[in-house]
């Protein structure tokens, strides 16, 4: 099955955007609503309320993750190389769940080791993290993915993995529909799931982002990702027929769609896109980026550079650990070092943590999955290393 290394790098850049966003949110000027100020009066708004927000757009990156997951997980079905459902689930558990559980346990341990008292000199978001001690009920919720619970308690990024795992388990059944009906059936189902979820959420408590109904909304983007994979030949052909100006205009439009939520932030027209319709604008932009990454020779070459490929490899672990590292260092060094220095140290340390987790947790977990589904046949280490990134899917996309 063909590998798409460009998408490894794209996933890595999305994970980096999530990390940058979380690290910037330590600082009050970033999280304050300053949309009423002009760019000349408040130049920081250039980073906050223009398409440049894509550099640190965390939620936008999550939509990209879900699209990439749908794209990658669908490939074996389109090439008629899908596995039995049991083998599929075993590999999903090993690929996503085992690293997730280990990161969760490390977050709990570090919270107990470094936490002294509630922070008071950062933004309200960070001041209220790690405030509540671990409890058996909350740990059980995290391990079972059941209920509508607070995933920010230990590692604030874990809410996306709840949806990733739930949707992954249902994905083979979704693919049956897509293979039979193509876009004529797949796209309407995606829209029904998304807008149906929006109507259902009016009758459900949604304090936290782990509601089962919210999973239906995000499942729609798995479907869109699978459709991108199914029709990639047609989409790539269209892209490659564009001239230079056409490509430039398309990419600018994609960037504006991707960052749509922040352009004209606070204006009345955004109300129509609340709470989840704006995700479709982001999905349009992200879809164009995916097609461009597969179609443009120049862009493919840039995304094929070794630093970006490495970023793609460690993207899942970087995603899992960057907040754990930041929270640990903030609590450990608060009052001893200025906050900007703590953030810079945490930024560098997150890459180290991501690399260690990739080699010591992710790769062994993938080997375990292949061993369990191969009846004891141990795959070569080189094969594992080659497939650990894009070929295995998911939140390795997260």
Long-range contacts (C-beta under 8 A, 24 or more apart in sequence): 1-75, 1-76, 1-79, 1-81, 1-391, 2-75, 3-386, 3-387, 3-390, 3-391, 4-72, 4-293, 4-294, 4-390, 5-303, 5-304, 5-309, 5-312, 5-389, 5-390, 6-293, 6-294, 6-299, 6-300, 6-303, 6-304, 7-68, 7-71, 7-72, 7-290, 7-293, 7-294, 7-312, 7-390, 8-308, 8-309, 8-312, 8-313, 8-315, 8-389, 8-390, 9-293, 9-303, 9-304, 9-305, 9-308, 9-309, 9-311, 9-312, 10-64, 10-68, 10-289, 10-290, 10-293, 10-303, 10-312, 11-64, 11-65, 11-68, 11-312, 11-315, 11-390, 11-396, 11-397, 12-308, 12-309, 12-310, 12-311, 12-312, 12-313, 12-314, 12-315, 12-318, 13-308, 13-311, 14-61, 14-64, 14-65, 14-68, 14-315, 14-397, 15-61, 15-311, 15-315, 15-316, 15-318, 15-319, 15-398, 16-311, 16-315, 16-318, 17-54, 17-55, 17-56, 17-57, 17-58, 17-60, 17-61, 18-58, 18-61, 18-62, 18-157, 18-319, 18-322, 19-318, 19-319, 19-322, 19-347, 19-350, 20-55, 20-56, 21-56, 21-57, 21-58, 21-61, 22-58, 22-156, 22-157, 22-322, 22-323, 22-326, 23-322, 23-326, 23-343, 23-346, 23-347, 24-56, 25-123, 25-125, 25-126, 26-122, 26-123, 26-126, 26-326, 26-330, 26-339, 26-343, 27-123, 27-339, 28-123, 30-123, 31-123, 31-124, 31-125, 33-265, 33-266, 35-265, 35-266, 36-266, 48-262, 48-265, 49-262, 49-263, 49-264, 49-265, 50-259, 50-262, 50-263, 51-255, 51-256, 51-258, 51-259, 51-262, 51-263, 52-259, 53-259, 53-262, 54-255, 54-258, 54-259, 57-258, 57-259, 57-262, 59-261, 59-279, 59-282, 60-258, 60-259, 60-261, 60-282, 60-285, 60-286, 62-160, 62-398, 63-221, 63-279, 63-282, 63-283, 63-286, 64-286, 64-289, 64-290, 64-397, 65-160, 65-164, 65-395, 65-397, 65-398, 66-163, 66-164, 66-167, 66-218, 66-221, 66-222, 66-225, 66-397, 67-221, 67-222, 67-224, 67-225, 67-228, 67-283, 67-286, 67-287, 67-290, 68-225, 68-290, 68-394, 68-397, 69-164, 69-167, 69-168, 69-222, 69-225, 69-393, 69-394, 69-395, 69-397, 69-398, 70-171, 70-221, 70-222, 70-223, 70-224, 70-225, 70-226, 70-228, 70-229, 71-225, 71-226, 71-228, 71-229, 71-290, 72-225, 72-229, 72-390, 72-391, 72-392, 72-393, 72-394, 72-397, 73-168, 73-171, 73-175, 73-222, 73-226, 73-393, 73-394, 74-171, 74-175, 74-178, 74-225, 74-226, 74-229, 74-230, 75-229, 77-172, 77-175, 77-178, 77-179, 78-179, 78-229, 78-230, 82-172, 82-175, 83-373, 85-172, 87-373, 88-172, 89-169, 90-369, 90-372, 90-373, 91-369, 91-370, 91-373, 91-392, 92-165, 92-168, 92-169, 92-394, 93-369, 94-365, 94-366, 94-368, 94-369, 94-372, 95-362, 95-365, 95-366, 95-369, 95-392, 95-393, 95-394, 95-396, 96-161, 96-164, 96-165, 96-168, 96-394, 96-395, 96-396, 97-165, 98-361, 98-365, 98-368, 99-316, 99-317, 99-320, 99-357, 99-361, 99-362, 99-365, 100-158, 100-161, 100-165, 100-320, 101-143, 102-357, 102-361, 103-155, 103-320, 103-321, 103-324, 103-357, 104-139, 104-142, 104-143, 104-154, 104-155, 104-158, 106-321, 106-324, 107-154, 107-155, 107-324, 108-134, 108-139, 108-154, 110-324, 110-327, 110-328, 111-154, 111-327, 114-328, 114-331, 114-332, 115-331, 116-331, 119-330, 119-331, 119-334, 121-334, 121-339, 122-330, 122-339, 126-327, 126-330, 129-156, 129-327, 130-154, 130-327, 130-331, 145-210, 147-210, 148-204, 148-205, 148-206, 148-207, 148-208, 148-210, 148-211, 148-212, 149-208, 149-210, 150-208, 151-208, 151-209, 151-210, 155-320, 155-323, 155-324, 156-323, 157-319, 157-320, 157-322, 157-323, 157-398, 159-208, 159-209, 159-210, 160-395, 160-398, 161-395, 161-398, 162-210, 162-215, 163-210, 163-214, 163-215, 163-218, 163-219, 164-394, 164-395, 164-398, 166-212, 166-215, 167-215, 167-218, 167-219, 167-222, 168-394, 170-219, 171-222, 174-219, 174-222, 174-223, 174-226, 175-226, 178-223, 178-226, 178-227, 178-230, 182-227, 182-230, 183-227, 183-230, 183-231, 186-223, 186-226, 186-227, 187-223, 187-224, 187-227, 189-220, 189-223, 190-219, 190-220, 190-221, 190-223, 190-224, 191-220, 193-217, 193-219, 193-220, 193-223, 194-220, 194-276, 194-279, 194-280, 195-277, 197-276, 198-275, 198-276, 198-277, 201-275, 217-276, 217-279, 221-279, 221-283, 224-283, 224-287, 225-290, 228-287, 228-290, 228-291, 232-291, 232-294, 235-291, 235-295, 236-291, 236-294, 236-295, 239-291, 239-292, 239-295, 239-296, 240-295, 247-292, 247-296, 250-288, 250-292, 251-288, 251-289, 251-292, 253-285, 253-288, 254-284, 254-285, 254-286, 254-288, 254-289, 254-292, 255-285, 256-285, 257-281, 257-282, 257-284, 257-285, 257-288, 258-282, 258-285, 258-286, 258-289, 259-285, 260-285, 309-389, 312-389, 312-390, 313-358, 313-388, 313-389, 314-351, 314-354, 314-355, 314-357, 314-358, 315-354, 315-396, 315-397, 315-398, 316-358, 316-362, 316-394, 316-395, 316-396, 316-397, 316-398, 317-353, 317-354, 317-355, 317-356, 317-357, 317-358, 317-361, 317-362, 318-350, 318-351, 318-353, 318-354, 319-395, 319-398, 320-354, 320-357, 321-350, 321-353, 321-354, 321-357, 322-346, 322-350, 322-353, 322-354, 324-353, 325-349, 325-350, 325-353, 326-350, 358-388, 362-388, 362-396, 363-388, 366-392
